[in-house]
C-alpha cells in the first residue's frame, strides 16, 4: 500500500522508537551507495544553541555563494523544514521521491531503521544528489550513537553547550552526557566548543587531547549597539545579530569561530558575506515575536532548564509584567523549568501539547503552585487556543508580555493554526 501523506508515511516508522546506534544507518547508507561520503560537513551537537548555530552557518555560507545543505530537527510544522538547500526547504514532492529511494534500499531481513534514521538517510541522499559544497548537519540526540555520526572526517565539529537533558538515553550526569556528545569528535579534525560546565569541560578536553583536535573555545561576542555585536577571533568583526537573547552572543561567536576554521580550509568568506549572512539569519520559534489576534506575543521552545533560563533572562530585560502560556512533554524536567521561568505575581496558563506525550496541565498546575505559590493566576486549560484567548482577554497589563513556551512541538502546533503567523513583527 502506498502512503500518500508524508506525515503518515514517516510516522509509520515511529513504532520502532528511539534506538541509538550506527549499525542500521550505516547499512542503509551502504545500500544507497554511501552518499554521506560525498558530502563535506560541519557537524553540530549540543544541548541548546545548535539550531541557531546551524542557521548562522548556513546563512553565511549561502550568502558567500556556496551550495549549502542544512539538516536540523525537530521540525515545527512540516517535515520538509528539516532538509534545506540554500535556506530553502526541500519540496514535498522531492522528499517523497527521496524517501522512496531510501525505503527501496531497506533490507527486509534486517532490523528496520527508525524514523530518525530514515529522514537522516534522506538528507544525506538529497545533499549528495544536489552536489552540495558543504552541509551543516545537526545531531539529533547525543552524538556518539546518533544517526548523523557516520562521517569520519568532518570539516569542523561543534559542541555548542552541554546540560542535563535526555538523561534517560544519554546517562544520568552531565559528565555522562558530555561523553556522548564528545563522541562526534574525530581524530585531527578542528573543533569549536562553547561554554561548558566544569564536569563536561573535563570530559570534552580529555577527548580533544586523545584525538589531537585543533580547538577553539570562543568567548561570547559583545553587544556594541542595538542589533549589532562584535566578535574577536583571528580578526575582529562587527555584524548584525537578528536573533534575540543574550545567549546569541555565545551562539554567534561559535558560528564565527567555525567559519574561521572553514576559511583556513579554503572557503572564501568575505567580511561583507559574513555580515550579510549573519544579518539574514532566521530561526523560527526561538525567542521570537509573533502577531496573534492583534497582540504581540513572544514564543520560544524553552524545553529544558538551560533554555528556560535563557528565555527568563530575555524576559527580565523587558522589565514588564509576564503572563505565561506553557505546555510541556511528559518526559521533560518540569520542576527545573518552572524554577527557571516562574516568579511571584505572574500569570500562568497550562495547556496540553497536541499529538505528543503531553504532561497533564492539572498535574503541572499542582507542581507550579508548589514551586511558586504566589502566582497571581494559575489555570490548567483544556487546549492551547482557549489558553491563549483567556490569557489575552484577562491580561490586566496593557504593556505586559504574553509568552508561549515549553515545547517546540507546542510551537509547531501553534504555528500550524494559521500559516500567516509566520510573519514576525
N, C-alpha and C positions, 0 to 999 in steps of 0.2 A: 504494500500500500504506500502510495506517495503522500507524504505530509506536506501540504502546500504552505501552511502557515509557518513562517520562520521561527517564531517563538515556540510553537508546539513541536517543531522539528528538533530544536535543541533541548527542549525540556524532556524529550524522550530519553535523553542520556542522564538526566538529573538523578534517576533512580540508582545510579552507580555511586552517588555521593562524592565526598571529598576523600580521595585516596592519593596521598603523596607518594611519589616515586617516579623514576625516569624510564623504567623498562617499557611501559606501554607507549609513551610518547616517542621514544627512540625507535621502537618497532614500527609505529605508524609512519614516522617521518622517513624511515628507511624504505618503506613500501612506496612512498611518494617521491623517491629519488633524492632524499636528503636536501630539501630546499633550504634548510637553515644553514647549510654550508656555503650557500651563495649570497648570504645577507650579512654585511658588516653591521655590527650592532653596538649601541650603548645599552648596558643592562642596568636597570634601576630597581633597587629594593628599598624597603624602609617601612616603618610603622605608619608614619604620616609624612606628607610632603612629596611623595614620589610622583603623584599625578601632576602636581604643579610643576615639578622639575621637568617631567616629560613634556609638558605643554610649552615651557620656555624653550627647551632644546629644539623641539620640532618646529616651533615658530621661527626661531632664528635661522636654523638650517634651511628651512623653506625660503625665507627671505633672502638668503645668500645664494639661492639658485639651485640648490641640490634637490634631488628626488628623494623624499623623506617618508618613510613609513613610521607609523606610531601605533603601538599596541598597548591598551590600558584596560583595566577592569576595576569595578563592575561598570556596566552602562547605567545611565539614569532612565532613559526612555526606550531606546531601541538597540538591539544587538549590533547594528552597524556602527554605532559610536565607538566600539572597541577597536576597530581596524580602520585606520585613516591613511590616506596618501596625500601628502602636501596639504594637510589640515582638513581634507575633505573625507567624510566617512565613506566607506565602501558602499556601493549601491546594493539594495536588497537583491536585485536580480543577479549581480555578480557574486554576492555572498552565497546565494543559493547554489550557483554553479560551482563555486569553490567547495562548498560543503558536500556537494555530490561527488566531487573528486576524492575528498577525504573519506567519505563513507565507503566509496568503492574500494579503497585501499585497506579497510579494516579486515583483519583476518578473523573469520567466524569461529576458528578453532582455538582462539586465544581470548584472554580476558578482554572485555570491551573497554575501550577508552572512556574516561569520564567526560562530562560535559565540558569542563575547562580544557581538557586535553584536545577535544575536538575543535573548539574555537581557536585554541592556540596553534594547532596544526594548520588550520585555515589561514591564520595570519601569516605564518611562515611561507605557506604556498603562494599566497597573494603577493607578498613582498618579493619573493623570488621571481614570480612571473612578471611582476611590474618592473623588475630590474632596478630596484631602489639603490641609491648611492649609500644609504645608511638607514637603519631602523632603530627607533627608540623603543625598547622592549621593557615594559613594566612587569615586575614579578607579581604573581597572583597571591601567593601565600607562602611566607617564609623565604625560601631561597634555594637551599641545598637540594631539596627534592621537588622543587616547583617545575612545572612543565616547560617554563621558559628557559630553564637552566641546562640547555643542551649545546651551548656554544662554547668551544674550547678556548677561543681567543677573542673576547670582546675588545673593541677599541678602547673603551673605558667602562669600568664598573663603578656604580654609585650606590652608596648606602646613605639615605637621607637622615634617618632617625631610627631609634630603637626604644620602644617602651613595651609594657606588658599588654599584649593583645594576642588572641588566638592561642592562648596557652594550652588549650585542650589538644591542639595538634603540634605545637612547637616546643612545649616544655613549660614548667611552672615558674621559672625565674627569668629575669631579664638577661642573665648570662646565657641561659639555655637558648633563648630566642636569638641572642646575638650570634651564637654558634651556627644556628640555622641560616640566618641572613648572610653571615660571612661565607657560607658555602657557595656563593656566586663568585667569590674572588678567584682569579685564575693566575697561574704562575707567570710572573713577569709582566702582567697586564696593569696599566695605570688604574688607580683607584681614587675616587673623591669621596670623602667621608664627612658627614655632618656632625653636629654636636651630639655626643652620646653620653649616657650615664656612665660613671666610672667602671662599673662591673662589665658593661657592654664594651666600653672602650678597650679594656684589658684583653677581652676575647678577640676583638677585631684586630687590635695591634699585633697580638701574637700570630694570628693567621697571616697578616700582611707580611710580617717578618719571615715566616716559614716559606711563603711563596715569592719573596723578593719583589714585591709590587712597589713601583713608584707611587707615592701617595701624596695627596694634598688634603689637609684638614682646613677648609676655608673658614675665615672669620665672617660673621654676618656683615652684610653691606650696611651703609649708613644712609638714613634719610637726609637729603640735602635741601629739599623744598617739596611742596605738595606734589605728590605723584612722581617724584624723582628720587633716585638713590645713587650711591657711589660705591663701587667695589674696587678694592686694591688687591690685585693678584700679580701676575707678571707685569702688568701695567695697570694704571688707574683708568677707570671708565665710568662715566655718568650715563644713566639710562632711565627711561620711563619705567615705572613699576605699577602696572594697572591692577594687579591682584591685591586684595585688601588684607590687612592684618600684619602685625609685626613679624609673624613667622615667615612672611615673604622676603624679609631681609636675608634670612638664612637660606631659604629655598632658591632665591635668585642668585645668591653667591655660589651655591653648589652648582647651579647650571652654568654660570660663567666660568668657574674653575674647570668644569667638564669641557666646555668649549675651548679653553686654552690647551688642554691635552689634545683635542682634535686638531687644533691649529698646528701643534708640534708634529702631528702625523700627516700634514699636508692639506688639510681642509682650509680653503680660503674664506676667511670670515672678516670682512672689513668692520671698522667701528660703526659705520653707517648701517650695515646689515644687522649688527648686533643690537644697536639702539632701536632700529625699526622693528626688528623681530620681537624684542622684549616688549615694546610698546603695543604690539598687536596680539600679545598672548591673551587667550581667554581660557578659563577653566570653569565650566558650569557647575553651580551648586556649592561652591566653596567661598564662604563669606561674601555673598553676592546679594545685591539689592534687586528686588523684583516688584513689579506693579501687580497688585491683586485687589480687585474691587475698588479701584481708585485710591488704594492705600499702598504706601511704600513699606514693604516688609523685607526683613533680612533672612536669607536662607543659608544653611550650612549643614554638612553631614554630621560633624561633631559626634562620631560614632564610637569614640574611645576617650579615655580620660585626658590624654595629651591633646587631642584635637578639641575637646570640650574646653580645656584651659585656654587654648589659643583663641577660641571664639569668645570666651569670657573676657579675655584681655582686650579684644577689639570692642566688645560691647561697653566695657568700662570706659574706654576712651571717648565714647559718645556722650557720657555723662547725662543719660536720660533714663526715665523710668522704663522698666522692662516687663513685657508680657511674653511668656514662653508658650509655644505650642510644640510639644515633644512627643515623639513616638520612637520606640527602640525595639530591636530584635530581642528575643528571649535569651540569646546567648551572650549578650553584651554585659559589661561591668556597670550595671545600673547605679550602684551606690557611689562609686567614684565619679561617675559622670555627673550625678546630682550634686555631689560635693563641689565639683569644679564650677557648675553653672549657677546654682540657686543662691539667692540672697534674701534675707527677710524683707517683707513689704512688696515683693514682686508677685506677679500673677502667673499661674501655671495651669495649662490645659493639656491633658494627656490623651493621646489618640493612638489607635492601632496602626500597624504597618500592614497595608493590604497585600495579600498574596504571598506573605512570608511568615516565618515563625515569629510572630509578634509577641512581645511582652504584654500582659493584660494591663490595660490602663488603670483599673481599680487597684491592682496589686502595686503598680508603680506609684499610685497616689498615696497608699499607706506608707511606702518607703520614703517618698518625698516629704511627707508630713513628719516622719521621724527625723530625717536629716535636717530639714529646715522648717521647724514648726510654726514660724511666724510669717508664712506666706499670706498675702492679702486675699488671694483667690487660689483655690486648689480644686480642680474639677476633672474627673475622668469623663471622656466623651466617647460616643459610640462610633464616630467616624471623623476623618480629617476635615471634611468640608464643614460640618457643624462646629467643630472645634475652632476652626479659623473664623467662621462667621461670628460666633459668640465672642471670641477674643477681640475682634474688631469692634463689634457693636457695643460691648460692655467695657471697652477700654476708656477709663476716665481721663486719660492723659492725651491731649491733642498733640503734644510733642514727644510722646513716648515711642518706643521702638517695639515692634512685634517681631519675634524671632521664631522661625520654624526650623527645627533641627532634630538630631538624634539618630538619623539613619539615612544613608544615601538612597536606600530603597524607598523610604518615605518621600524623599525629594523627587525621586523619579516618578512616583505616583502623582504627586502634586503637579509636577511639570507636564504630565500627560493629560491633565484635566483640560487644559487649554493651551495648545501649542503656541499661541501668540504671547504666552507668558515669557517666552524665551527672550523677549525684548527687555533688557535691563534699563533702569532709569537712574 
